[in-house]
Amino acid sequence: MMATVSAKISKNMRTDISKKINKLPLKYFDKTSYGDVISRVTNDVDAIGQTLNQSLDNLVKATLVVFPPRSSRFQQIHCRRDFNSSIVMTATSVTICRRTHARIGGV
């Protein structure tokens, strides 16, 4: 399920980036080769997709484990750590995405 969500997000990102690349002026490609742009976009979107997949998976696991009926203190601490790392990874993914868009002339 999480893989499906992250795959849809990655697909939407690729579609948005493709639209953005198609709107770039030809002058941009005089300075930067098209292969470099495509390679950068592909690698960045793949990295974001993998991170997002792991983050969503950890986020769901942490949420389900945070409120067990009878959990030990150790499980709660472990869960909070996973939950916090999921939030950090998701924020990192969003930051990378924004910087990638800005780098190719986006937002």
URBELNOR-V436184 format. One record per residue. RES is the residue in one letter. SS is DSSP state (a for helix, b for strand, c for the rest). NEAR is the number of other ideal C-beta (glycine too) atoms within 8 Angstrom. D_LAST is the distance of its C-alpha to the last C-alpha in whole Angstrom. Layout:
res->[RES & RES]
ss->[SS & SS]
near->[NEAR & NEAR]
d_last->[D_LAST & D_LAST]
This chain:
res->[M & M & A & T & V & S & A & K & I & S & K & N & M & R & T & D & I & S & K & K & I & N & K & L & P & L & K & Y & F & D & K & T & S & Y & G & D & V & I & S & R & V & T & N & D & V & D & A & I & G & Q & T & L & N & Q & S & L & D & N & L & V & K & A & T & L & V & V & F & P & P & R & S & S & R & F & Q & Q & I & H & C & R & R & D & F & N & S & S & I & V & M & T & A & T & S & V & T & I & C & R & R & T & H & A & R & I & G & G & V]
ss->[c & a & a & a & a & a & a & a & a & a & a & a & a & a & a & a & a & a & a & a & a & a & a & c & c & a & a & a & a & a & a & c & c & a & a & a & a & a & a & a & a & a & a & a & a & a & a & a & a & a & a & a & a & a & a & a & a & a & a & a & a & a & a & a & a & a & c & c & c & c & c & c & a & a & a & a & a & a & a & a & a & a & a & a & a & a & a & a & a & a & a & a & a & a & a & a & a & a & a & a & a & a & a & c & c & c & c]
near->[4 & 9 & 7 & 7 & 9 & 12 & 9 & 8 & 10 & 13 & 8 & 8 & 12 & 10 & 8 & 9 & 14 & 8 & 8 & 12 & 10 & 6 & 5 & 10 & 4 & 6 & 6 & 9 & 10 & 6 & 5 & 8 & 6 & 7 & 6 & 8 & 12 & 8 & 8 & 11 & 13 & 8 & 8 & 11 & 13 & 9 & 9 & 14 & 13 & 8 & 12 & 14 & 11 & 9 & 12 & 13 & 9 & 13 & 12 & 9 & 9 & 13 & 9 & 7 & 12 & 10 & 5 & 7 & 3 & 3 & 9 & 5 & 6 & 6 & 10 & 10 & 8 & 9 & 12 & 10 & 8 & 12 & 13 & 8 & 9 & 13 & 9 & 8 & 13 & 12 & 8 & 9 & 12 & 8 & 8 & 12 & 11 & 9 & 8 & 15 & 12 & 9 & 8 & 13 & 7 & 9 & 4]
d_last->[30 & 27 & 27 & 27 & 24 & 22 & 23 & 21 & 18 & 18 & 19 & 16 & 13 & 15 & 15 & 11 & 11 & 14 & 13 & 10 & 12 & 15 & 13 & 13 & 15 & 19 & 18 & 16 & 18 & 21 & 20 & 19 & 21 & 20 & 22 & 20 & 16 & 18 & 20 & 17 & 15 & 18 & 19 & 16 & 16 & 20 & 20 & 18 & 20 & 23 & 22 & 21 & 24 & 26 & 24 & 25 & 29 & 29 & 28 & 30 & 33 & 33 & 33 & 36 & 37 & 37 & 39 & 42 & 45 & 47 & 45 & 46 & 44 & 43 & 41 & 39 & 38 & 37 & 35 & 34 & 33 & 31 & 29 & 28 & 27 & 25 & 23 & 22 & 21 & 19 & 17 & 17 & 16 & 13 & 12 & 13 & 10 & 7 & 9 & 9 & 6 & 5 & 9 & 9 & 7 & 4 & 0]
